[in-house]
């Protein structure tokens, strides 16, 4: 062994420490972002607007050797022509059809419900 030590034994702990800090930073950032969005939604007014269901989509995560799960999204178009996309529960997703018109209730980026007009 050399008097200065092996490079791998010197560099290895530093490298592992850097990776650990990066992973922890990503978790902390995600938590802060989630709490910030939750707080903004709570401070936003609850709105009810006339809207039309424009499109629906799903996003599947996982699979392969592990279980998978799906996220459901619905895009609404309000009277001004603006479009808003919300993540909805699977039961809501199944009940909405493209072209449905009604009253959309939301608070910030939080979907509260959709009442179809007859």
Backbone as a printed PyTorch tensor [residue, N CA C, xyz], in Angstrom:
tensor([[[  0.8390,  -1.1710,   0.0000],
         [  0.0000,   0.0000,   0.0000],
         [  0.8880,   1.2390,   0.0000]],

        [[  0.4500,   2.2660,  -0.6750],
         [  1.2360,   3.4930,  -0.7640],
         [  1.0500,   4.3190,   0.4910]],

        [[  2.0390,   5.1370,   0.8380],
         [  1.9310,   5.9300,   2.0580],
         [  0.7600,   6.9150,   2.0390]],

        [[  0.3490,   7.3940,   0.8720],
         [ -0.7400,   8.3710,   0.7870],
         [ -2.1100,   7.7270,   0.8630]],

        [[ -2.1870,   6.4050,   0.8100],
         [ -3.4680,   5.7240,   0.8290],
         [ -3.9770,   5.4970,  -0.5820]],

        [[ -4.9730,   4.6840,  -0.6980],
         [ -5.5560,   4.3700,  -1.9950],
         [ -6.5590,   5.4620,  -2.3800]],

        [[ -6.5680,   5.8390,  -3.6470],
         [ -7.4650,   6.8980,  -4.1420],
         [ -8.9290,   6.5350,  -3.9040]],

        [[ -9.2640,   5.2650,  -4.1260],
         [-10.6530,   4.8380,  -3.9760],
         [-11.1420,   4.9990,  -2.5360]],

        [[-10.2840,   4.6900,  -1.5770],
         [-10.6790,   4.8310,  -0.1770],
         [-10.7720,   6.2970,   0.2480]],

        [[-10.0980,   7.1700,  -0.4700],
         [-10.1770,   8.6000,  -0.1760],
         [-11.3850,   9.2220,  -0.8590]],

        [[-11.5730,   8.8770,  -2.1340],
         [-12.6320,   9.4850,  -2.9260],
         [-14.0020,   8.8580,  -2.6620]],

        [[-14.0520,   7.5510,  -2.3570],
         [-15.3190,   6.8270,  -2.1740],
         [-16.2560,   7.4590,  -1.1680]],

        [[-15.8130,   7.7080,   0.0730],
         [-16.7230,   8.3150,   1.0610],
         [-17.2000,   9.7110,   0.6570]],

        [[-16.3400,  10.4710,   0.0070],
         [-16.7530,  11.8080,  -0.4580],
         [-17.8390,  11.6790,  -1.5110]],

        [[-17.6470,  10.7610,  -2.4720],
         [-18.6230,  10.5510,  -3.5420],
         [-19.9630,  10.0900,  -2.9720]],

        [[-19.9370,   9.1300,  -2.0510],
         [-21.1740,   8.6350,  -1.4330],
         [-21.8610,   9.7530,  -0.6480]],

        [[-21.1000,  10.5820,   0.0270],
         [-21.6770,  11.7120,   0.7540],
         [-22.3560,  12.7070,  -0.1680]],

        [[-21.7370,  12.9710,  -1.3190],
         [-22.3310,  13.8970,  -2.2860],
         [-23.6400,  13.3290,  -2.8240]],

        [[-23.6660,  12.0490,  -3.1890],
         [-24.8910,  11.4170,  -3.6900],
         [-25.9790,  11.4560,  -2.6120]],

        [[-25.6200,  11.1810,  -1.3720],
         [-26.5740,  11.2310,  -0.2680],
         [-27.1840,  12.6340,  -0.1340]],

        [[-26.3630,  13.6700,  -0.2080],
         [-26.8580,  15.0410,  -0.1220],
         [-27.7910,  15.3860,  -1.2820]],

        [[-27.4710,  14.9040,  -2.4720],
         [-28.3210,  15.1600,  -3.6420],
         [-29.6860,  14.5070,  -3.4500]],

        [[-29.7100,  13.2580,  -3.0050],
         [-30.9760,  12.5410,  -2.7960],
         [-31.8050,  13.2250,  -1.7100]],

        [[-31.1870,  13.5760,  -0.6070],
         [-31.9000,  14.2660,   0.4710],
         [-32.4380,  15.6110,  -0.0140]],

        [[-31.6520,  16.3360,  -0.8150],
         [-32.0850,  17.6320,  -1.3460],
         [-33.3090,  17.4780,  -2.2350]],

        [[-33.3430,  16.4200,  -3.0500],
         [-34.5030,  16.1820,  -3.9160],
         [-35.7520,  15.9370,  -3.0720]],

        [[-35.6320,  15.1310,  -2.0120],
         [-36.7800,  14.8820,  -1.1320],
         [-37.2470,  16.1620,  -0.4440]],

        [[-36.3270,  16.9400,   0.0550],
         [-36.6840,  18.1850,   0.7390],
         [-37.3670,  19.1460,  -0.2370]],

        [[-36.8410,  19.2530,  -1.4590],
         [-37.4480,  20.1230,  -2.4710],
         [-38.8790,  19.6880,  -2.7850]],

        [[-39.0870,  18.3640,  -2.9490],
         [-40.4310,  17.8550,  -3.2510],
         [-41.4030,  18.1510,  -2.1140]],

        [[-40.9590,  17.9920,  -0.8880],
         [-41.8220,  18.2720,   0.2700],
         [-42.1710,  19.7510,   0.3340]],

        [[-41.1740,  20.6190,   0.1520],
         [-41.4230,  22.0630,   0.1830],
         [-42.3660,  22.4740,  -0.9330]],

        [[-42.1720,  21.9170,  -2.1310],
         [-43.0370,  22.2480,  -3.2640],
         [-44.4810,  21.8170,  -2.9880]],

        [[-44.6660,  20.6160,  -2.4200],
         [-46.0050,  20.1280,  -2.1110],
         [-46.6980,  20.9710,  -1.0560]],

        [[-45.9860,  21.3300,   0.0010],
         [-46.5670,  22.1530,   1.0630],
         [-46.9080,  23.5460,   0.5280]],

        [[-46.0460,  24.0970,  -0.3150],
         [-46.3060,  25.4150,  -0.9000],
         [-47.5650,  25.3940,  -1.7650]],

        [[-47.7100,  24.3480,  -2.6220],
         [-48.8970,  24.2380,  -3.4850],
         [-50.1540,  24.0470,  -2.6410]],

        [[-50.0730,  23.2380,  -1.5990],
         [-51.2120,  23.0120,  -0.7090],
         [-51.6370,  24.3290,  -0.0570]],

        [[-50.6630,  25.1140,   0.4020],
         [-50.9460,  26.4000,   1.0440],
         [-51.5640,  27.3920,   0.0500]],

        [[-51.0380,  27.4310,  -1.1680],
         [-51.6010,  28.3300,  -2.1880],
         [-53.0440,  27.9500,  -2.5060]],

        [[-53.3190,  26.6440,  -2.6140],
         [-54.6970,  26.2010,  -2.8730],
         [-55.6220,  26.5980,  -1.7300]],

        [[-55.1750,  26.4350,  -0.4980],
         [-56.0070,  26.7990,   0.6470],
         [-56.2960,  28.2930,   0.6950]],

        [[-55.3730,  29.1160,   0.2150],
         [-55.5570,  30.5640,   0.2240],
         [-56.2670,  31.0840,  -1.0230]],

        [[-56.5360,  30.2220,  -2.0020],
         [-57.2430,  30.6200,  -3.2150],
         [-58.7440,  30.5700,  -2.9730]],

        [[-59.5040,  31.4090,  -3.6740],
         [-60.9620,  31.3600,  -3.5130],
         [-61.5450,  30.1190,  -4.1940]],

        [[-62.6500,  29.6300,  -3.6490],
         [-63.3720,  28.5310,  -4.2980],
         [-64.2050,  29.1480,  -5.4170]],

        [[-64.0220,  28.6430,  -6.6290],
         [-64.7140,  29.2010,  -7.7950],
         [-65.6390,  28.1670,  -8.4140]],

        [[-66.7660,  28.6390,  -8.8970],
         [-67.7070,  27.8360,  -9.6760],
         [-67.8900,  28.5410, -11.0100]],

        [[-67.5320,  27.8540, -12.0950],
         [-67.6260,  28.4550, -13.4290],
         [-68.2850,  27.4620, -14.3790]],

        [[-68.9380,  28.0110, -15.4170],
         [-69.4790,  27.1610, -16.4630],
         [-68.3180,  26.6550, -17.3050]],

        [[-68.3410,  25.3560, -17.5970],
         [-67.2270,  24.7560, -18.3300],
         [-67.7120,  23.5720, -19.1460]],

        [[-66.8250,  23.1290, -20.0330],
         [-67.0960,  21.9740, -20.8850],
         [-65.9020,  21.0360, -20.7860]],

        [[-66.1640,  19.7310, -20.7160],
         [-65.0840,  18.7470, -20.6950],
         [-64.5120,  18.6610, -22.1120]],

        [[-63.2210,  18.9520, -22.2360],
         [-62.5790,  18.9690, -23.5520],
         [-61.8410,  17.6630, -23.8230]],

        [[-61.0900,  17.1790, -22.8390],
         [-60.3530,  15.9350, -23.0510],
         [-60.0750,  15.2490, -21.7240]],

        [[-59.7020,  13.9760, -21.8350],
         [-59.3540,  13.1650, -20.6800],
         [-58.0740,  12.4140, -21.0180]],

        [[-57.2490,  12.1700, -19.9750],
         [-56.0420,  11.3740, -20.1930],
         [-55.6670,  10.6630, -18.9090]],

        [[-54.8620,   9.6260, -19.0660],
         [-54.3490,   8.8990, -17.9170],
         [-52.8290,   8.8740, -17.9840]],

        [[-52.2150,   8.6790, -16.8490],
         [-50.7700,   8.5330, -16.7550],
         [-50.5070,   7.3310, -15.8660]],

        [[-49.8590,   6.2950, -16.4200],
         [-49.5960,   5.0630, -15.6860],
         [-48.1510,   5.0790, -15.2170]],

        [[-47.9400,   4.7830, -13.9510],
         [-46.6090,   4.7600, -13.3550],
         [-46.3320,   3.3700, -12.8020]],

        [[-45.0810,   2.9810, -12.8150],
         [-44.7070,   1.6860, -12.2650],
         [-44.9030,   0.5990, -13.2910]],

        [[-45.2190,  -0.5930, -12.8140],
         [-45.3980,  -1.7350, -13.6890],
         [-44.1390,  -2.5790, -13.7230]],

        [[-44.0670,  -3.4670, -14.6790],
         [-42.9090,  -4.3430, -14.7650],
         [-42.9170,  -5.3190, -13.6000]],

        [[-41.8820,  -5.2860, -12.7890],
         [-41.7610,  -6.1810, -11.6500],
         [-42.5480,  -5.6920, -10.4270]],

        [[-42.9740,  -4.4280, -10.4610],
         [-43.7280,  -3.8870,  -9.3280],
         [-45.1490,  -3.5770,  -9.7680]],

        [[-45.9780,  -3.1910,  -8.8170],
         [-47.3470,  -2.8410,  -9.1620],
         [-47.3850,  -1.4740,  -9.8210]],

        [[-48.4100,  -1.2450, -10.5920],
         [-48.5480,   0.0440, -11.2710],
         [-49.7490,   0.7890, -10.7070]],

        [[-49.7590,   2.0930, -10.9280],
         [-50.9100,   2.8880, -10.5370],
         [-51.1380,   3.9580, -11.5960]],

        [[-52.3680,   4.4130, -11.6870],
         [-52.7560,   5.3780, -12.7160],
         [-53.1820,   6.6850, -12.0870]],

        [[-52.8610,   7.7750, -12.7660],
         [-53.3650,   9.0990, -12.4140],
         [-54.3100,   9.5140, -13.5240]],

        [[-55.3970,  10.1660, -13.1630],
         [-56.4300,  10.5380, -14.1240],
         [-56.5300,  12.0540, -14.2080]],

        [[-56.5760,  12.5770, -15.4330],
         [-56.6210,  14.0160, -15.6630],
         [-57.7680,  14.3480, -16.6140]],

        [[-58.4380,  15.4780, -16.3440],
         [-59.5150,  15.9650, -17.2040],
         [-59.2400,  17.4280, -17.5030]],

        [[-59.3850,  17.7990, -18.7780],
         [-59.2090,  19.1890, -19.1950],
         [-60.5840,  19.8140, -19.4270]],

        [[-60.7890,  20.9580, -18.8120],
         [-62.0420,  21.7020, -18.9470],
         [-61.7690,  22.9970, -19.6950]],

        [[-62.7470,  23.4370, -20.4830],
         [-62.6590,  24.7380, -21.1520],
         [-63.7510,  25.6220, -20.5730]],

        [[-63.3560,  26.7840, -20.0420],
         [-64.3130,  27.7150, -19.4510],
         [-64.8150,  28.6720, -20.5220]],

        [[-65.8040,  29.4900, -20.1790],
         [-66.4460,  30.3750, -21.1510],
         [-65.4770,  31.3310, -21.8350]],

        [[-64.4230,  31.7510, -21.1340],
         [-63.4510,  32.6860, -21.7170],
         [-62.5520,  32.0190, -22.7520]],

        [[-62.6030,  30.6820, -22.8400],
         [-61.7560,  29.9570, -23.7760],
         [-60.5140,  29.3710, -23.1260]],

        [[-60.2620,  29.7450, -21.8620],
         [-59.1120,  29.1920, -21.1510],
         [-59.3680,  27.7200, -20.8300]],

        [[-58.2920,  26.9540, -20.8220],
         [-58.4040,  25.5380, -20.4910],
         [-57.6750,  25.2520, -19.1820]],

        [[-58.3070,  24.4300, -18.3600],
         [-57.7580,  24.0610, -17.0590],
         [-57.7280,  22.5440, -16.9610]],

        [[-56.5800,  21.9930, -16.5480],
         [-56.4790,  20.5500, -16.3770],
         [-56.3670,  20.2310, -14.8920]],

        [[-57.1450,  19.2480, -14.4500],
         [-57.1430,  18.8450, -13.0510],
         [-56.9550,  17.3410, -12.9410]],

        [[-56.2510,  16.9370, -11.8840],
         [-56.1790,  15.5180, -11.5620],
         [-57.4630,  15.1820, -10.8130]],

        [[-58.1170,  14.1020, -11.2250],
         [-59.3900,  13.7040, -10.6240],
         [-59.2990,  12.2590, -10.1460]],

        [[-60.2330,  11.8690,  -9.2890],
         [-60.3080,  10.4830,  -8.8180],
         [-60.7970,   9.5910,  -9.9550]],

        [[-60.4940,   8.3080,  -9.8550],
         [-60.8910,   7.3760, -10.9040],
         [-62.4060,   7.3220, -11.0900]],

        [[-63.1540,   7.4460,  -9.9990],
         [-64.6160,   7.4040, -10.1100],
         [-65.1510,   8.6230, -10.8650]],

        [[-64.5620,   9.7960, -10.6200],
         [-64.9620,  11.0140, -11.3430],
         [-64.5940,  10.8780, -12.8220]],

        [[-63.3970,  10.3570, -13.0830],
         [-62.9010,  10.2080, -14.4460],
         [-63.8650,   9.3620, -15.2770]],

        [[-64.3440,   8.2750, -14.6860],
         [-65.2490,   7.3820, -15.4010],
         [-66.6090,   7.9970, -15.6720]],

        [[-67.0260,   8.9540, -14.8590],
         [-68.3440,   9.5670, -15.0210],
         [-68.3500,  10.7430, -15.9940]],

        [[-67.1820,  11.2900, -16.3060],
         [-67.1080,  12.4450, -17.2070],
         [-66.8970,  11.9870, -18.6390]],

        [[-67.5910,  12.6620, -19.5500],
         [-67.4930,  12.3500, -20.9720],
         [-67.1070,  13.6220, -21.7130]],

        [[-66.2150,  13.4860, -22.7000],
         [-65.8390,  14.6570, -23.4960],
         [-67.0880,  15.2650, -24.1160]],

        [[-67.2160,  16.5780, -23.9860],
         [-68.3840,  17.2880, -24.4860],
         [-69.3870,  17.6280, -23.4090]],

        [[-69.2730,  17.0140, -22.2310],
         [-70.1760,  17.3390, -21.1240],
         [-70.0640,  18.8190, -20.7870]],

        [[-71.2030,  19.4520, -20.5130],
         [-71.2310,  20.8470, -20.0820],
         [-71.8320,  20.9070, -18.6950]],

        [[-71.3500,  21.8630, -17.9070],
         [-71.8770,  22.0030, -16.5590],
         [-71.0940,  23.0280, -15.7700]],

        [[-71.1680,  22.8880, -14.4490],
         [-70.4970,  23.8270, -13.5540],
         [-69.2920,  23.1510, -12.9020]],

        [[-68.1300,  23.7470, -13.1210],
         [-66.8770,  23.2530, -12.5660],
         [-66.5840,  23.9960, -11.2730]],

        [[-66.2560,  23.2550, -10.2150],
         [-65.8720,  23.8510,  -8.9350],
         [-64.4080,  23.5060,  -8.6890]],

        [[-63.6060,  24.5400,  -8.3870],
         [-62.1980,  24.3130,  -8.1110],
         [-61.6600,  25.3800,  -7.1870]],

        [[-60.5130,  25.0910,  -6.5940],
         [-59.8440,  26.0200,  -5.6810],
         [-58.3530,  25.9490,  -5.9950]],

        [[-57.8430,  26.9630,  -6.6790],
         [-56.4490,  26.9440,  -7.1150],
         [-56.2550,  25.8450,  -8.1370]],

        [[-55.3920,  24.8790,  -7.8360],
         [-55.1960,  23.7330,  -8.7280],
         [-55.9340,  22.4990,  -8.2180]],

        [[-56.7790,  22.6700,  -7.2230],
         [-57.5110,  21.5630,  -6.6060],
         [-58.9050,  21.4380,  -7.2220]],

        [[-59.1850,  20.2830,  -7.7940],
         [-60.4960,  19.9810,  -8.3730],
         [-61.4670,  19.6800,  -7.2480]],

        [[-62.6250,  20.3520,  -7.2570],
         [-63.6440,  20.1180,  -6.2200],
         [-64.8550,  19.3670,  -6.7370]],

        [[-65.1390,  19.4540,  -8.0330],
         [-66.2730,  18.7340,  -8.5780],
         [-66.7830,  19.3330,  -9.8680]],

        [[-67.6700,  18.5790, -10.5130],
         [-68.2820,  19.0210, -11.7570],
         [-69.7210,  18.5560, -11.7420]],

        [[-70.6510,  19.5110, -11.8780],
         [-72.0860,  19.1900, -11.9440],
         [-72.5410,  19.3730, -13.3710]],

        [[-72.9080,  18.2700, -13.9870],
         [-73.3600,  18.2830, -15.3820],
         [-74.7110,  18.9640, -15.4820]],

        [[-74.8530,  19.8300, -16.4850],
         [-76.1540,  20.4880, -16.7120],
         [-76.9750,  19.6280, -17.6590]],

        [[-78.2470,  19.7370, -17.5220],
         [-79.1320,  18.8770, -18.3430],
         [-79.5980,  19.6050, -19.5710]]])
